[in-house]
Amino acid sequence: MAKVAFIGLGIMGYPMARHLAKTGGHDLTVYNRTAEKAKTWVAENGGAHADTPRAAAEGADFVFTCVGNDDDLRSVTLGDTGAIAGLKSGAALIDNTTASAAVAREIAAASEAAGAGFLDAPVSGGQAGAENGQLTVMVGGDQATFDKAKPVIDSYAKMVGLMGPVGAGQLTKMVNQICIAGLVQGLSEGIHFAKKAGLDVEKVISVISKGAAQSWQMENRWKTMDEGFFDHGFAVNWMRKDLDICTAAARENGAHLPVAALVDQFYAEVQTMGGGRWDTSSLIARLERE
Ligand code: NAP
């Protein structure tokens, strides 16, 4: 059993911290900006809550963060009340936020100066994966920190892979988002076309999902896309943040992302339709508006 701090009890962090306590059996101290959520978490799961990220991190062997974006990550890790100020020598800071590779390197350097290790460890699998402890975790960092942290990360994951040095986890998550963007648009167009052509969408999917067009998105989202239900957790606002990170990284490394950039604009239109909190499968709503 390890002493673990968890900072950021949102849609993802709340159940991930629960798995660290209940599945992993670790001793948890949690911090959340909106303190009420941290109190509720402790009432449900035991452990303790702290008033600052620094206080949560003090004495912990592993400190997890799962907040929104680069700036949020800086605000919970850096400065007087940030987690790094509380890190003990030999501890590991593990960031589950989807953020840039650049901020991962920045926070890694600050952790190293405090004598602690750092892993960027963004996740895939959505709200359901977090609730079920079945996330895929893409990790950047050194082998020794990874080996120490992996059994703890396993509490909320079905797959944990070390992808390379610090930043490689975030770069892998970018690949994941680039693949999803074009795929969801293709699936949206397919379902939209099937309806316009007067086909039975269920019949179409039951046949083509056994062929080369099959995908996780097709298996898990076709029905709710057809019904116009977009409440699966991973918000359009978050996807735009992620695609922004991808296109910024592509400008640096010279990769061409024409479809990801276009789909980003489609998501901007979904936002103007009031869909910022709809999930990413809502691309179809843009095609079906009158
Ligand atoms: P969320 O529900 O909006 O939760 C965000 C958490 O971060 C909340 O606990 C929030 O505190 C905290 N936070 C945000 N800004 C902060 C700041 N400046 N200082 C302190 N705390 C701050 O988000 P989520 O859906 O859990 O997503 C978290 C991360 O995982 C994001 O990077 C997202 O892209 C990624 N992700 C999400 C999913 C998904 O399906 N949702 C899937 C994969 C990856 P408050 O409670 O006070 O607001």
Residues whose N, C-alpha, C, O or C-beta is under 5 A from the ligand:
A	BS01	NAP	G8 L9 G10 I11 M12 G13 R33 T34 C66 V67 G68 N69 D72 S75 V76 N96 T97 T98 V123 S124 G126 Q127 G233 F234 W238
